[in-house]
Amino acid sequence: MALLTQTIGSLIAIFALAGLAWWMKLGGAPLLNSEDAVRRAAGEVEDGFTLIAASCDAEGKGALARDSAGRIMVIKRHGNRFAGRVLGPAGKAQLLGERLVVDPGEARFGKVALTLPDAPAWANAINRVSGRQDA
């Protein structure tokens, strides 16, 4: 009987803490749903990245950013933070229906699939940077 009481008490405490965390809006996944959010994420990825253009994924899970030097950065959610890469010669983009798949050319980073309102323009820009014309 004591074990049952202890188990029930523990479950009540767990649910109370979970409810408190939900009420305080703790945890959760950050979103890239505005130019300011992309600017902050790009600045975390590379100090001094001066954003002049950005496009956010429809679900807020990733974005593309261009700086004043013409470099393009792909950003994706990685846990509850963001990771990004400035695209170089190995980077490429491909349109698959309404999705733009960006491959920064780093196997460890992986490909990033984004639903963007201006996906064809970004695909062309990425492939121009890398010297490819795949899109």
C-alpha positions as CSV (number, residue, x, y, z in Angstrom):
1,M,0.0,0.0,0.0
2,A,2.9,2.4,0.8
3,L,4.4,1.8,-2.6
4,L,1.1,2.5,-4.3
5,T,0.7,5.8,-2.4
6,Q,4.3,6.8,-3.2
7,T,3.8,6.0,-6.9
8,I,0.6,8.0,-7.1
9,G,2.2,10.9,-5.2
10,S,5.2,10.9,-7.7
11,L,2.8,10.9,-10.7
12,I,0.9,13.8,-9.2
13,A,4.1,15.7,-8.7
14,I,5.3,15.0,-12.2
15,F,2.0,16.2,-13.8
16,A,2.1,19.3,-11.6
17,L,5.6,20.2,-12.7
18,A,4.7,19.5,-16.4
19,G,1.6,21.7,-16.0
20,L,3.7,24.5,-14.5
21,A,6.2,24.3,-17.3
22,W,3.5,24.4,-19.9
23,W,1.8,27.4,-18.1
24,M,5.1,29.2,-18.0
25,K,5.7,28.4,-21.7
26,L,9.0,26.8,-20.9
27,G,10.7,24.4,-23.4
28,G,9.2,24.0,-26.8
29,A,10.8,24.5,-30.1
30,P,11.9,27.9,-31.3
31,L,10.7,29.1,-34.7
32,L,12.2,31.0,-37.5
33,N,9.1,32.9,-38.5
34,S,10.3,36.5,-39.0
35,E,13.2,38.4,-40.4
36,D,14.3,39.3,-36.9
37,A,14.3,35.7,-35.8
38,V,16.5,34.8,-38.9
39,R,18.8,37.8,-38.1
40,R,19.3,36.5,-34.5
41,A,19.9,32.9,-35.7
42,A,22.3,33.9,-38.4
43,G,24.2,36.1,-35.9
44,E,24.6,33.1,-33.6
45,V,25.9,30.9,-36.4
46,E,28.4,33.4,-37.7
47,D,29.4,36.6,-35.9
48,G,29.2,39.6,-38.2
49,F,26.7,38.1,-40.7
50,T,24.8,41.2,-41.9
51,L,21.4,40.1,-43.1
52,I,19.9,41.9,-46.1
53,A,17.4,39.3,-47.2
54,A,15.7,36.3,-45.6
55,S,13.0,33.8,-46.3
56,C,11.4,31.6,-43.7
57,D,10.1,28.1,-44.0
58,A,6.3,27.8,-43.8
59,E,6.6,25.7,-40.6
60,G,9.3,28.0,-39.1
61,K,11.8,25.1,-38.9
62,G,14.4,26.7,-41.2
63,A,15.3,29.7,-43.3
64,L,17.7,31.1,-45.9
65,A,19.6,34.3,-45.3
66,R,21.7,36.5,-47.6
67,D,24.3,39.0,-46.4
68,S,25.7,42.2,-47.8
69,A,28.6,40.3,-49.3
70,G,26.2,38.1,-51.3
71,R,26.8,35.0,-49.2
72,I,23.8,32.7,-48.6
73,M,23.3,30.8,-45.3
74,V,21.0,27.9,-44.7
75,I,19.6,27.6,-41.2
76,K,17.8,24.7,-39.6
77,R,16.5,23.8,-36.2
78,H,18.8,21.6,-34.2
79,G,17.1,20.6,-31.0
80,N,16.0,23.8,-29.3
81,R,18.6,25.9,-31.1
82,F,19.6,26.7,-34.6
83,A,22.5,25.5,-36.8
84,G,23.5,27.0,-40.1
85,R,26.1,26.9,-42.8
86,V,27.3,29.6,-45.3
87,L,27.0,27.9,-48.7
88,G,30.1,27.6,-50.8
89,P,31.0,25.9,-54.0
90,A,29.8,22.5,-52.8
91,G,26.3,23.8,-52.0
92,K,23.4,23.2,-54.3
93,A,19.7,23.5,-54.4
94,Q,16.9,21.5,-56.0
95,L,13.2,22.2,-56.3
96,L,11.0,19.2,-55.5
97,G,7.5,20.3,-56.0
98,E,6.9,23.1,-53.6
99,R,9.9,22.2,-51.5
100,L,13.4,23.6,-51.9
101,V,16.0,21.1,-50.9
102,V,19.3,22.7,-50.0
103,D,22.5,20.6,-49.7
104,P,25.3,22.6,-48.2
105,G,27.8,19.9,-49.3
106,E,28.5,18.7,-45.8
107,A,27.3,15.2,-45.0
108,R,27.3,15.8,-41.3
109,F,25.0,18.9,-41.6
110,G,22.7,17.2,-44.0
111,K,20.2,18.5,-46.5
112,V,17.5,21.0,-45.5
113,A,14.0,20.9,-47.0
114,L,12.2,24.2,-46.9
115,T,8.8,25.4,-48.1
116,L,9.4,29.0,-49.2
117,P,7.2,31.5,-51.0
118,D,10.1,32.4,-53.3
119,A,11.8,29.0,-53.6
120,P,12.7,29.3,-57.4
121,A,14.5,32.6,-56.8
122,W,16.5,31.2,-53.9
123,A,17.3,28.0,-55.9
124,N,18.7,30.1,-58.7
125,A,20.8,32.3,-56.3
126,I,22.2,29.2,-54.5
127,N,23.1,27.5,-57.7
128,R,24.7,30.7,-59.0
129,V,26.9,30.9,-55.9
130,S,28.0,27.3,-56.4
131,G,28.3,27.5,-60.1
132,R,25.6,24.9,-60.7
133,Q,22.4,25.2,-62.6
134,D,20.5,22.2,-61.2
135,A,17.2,23.9,-60.3
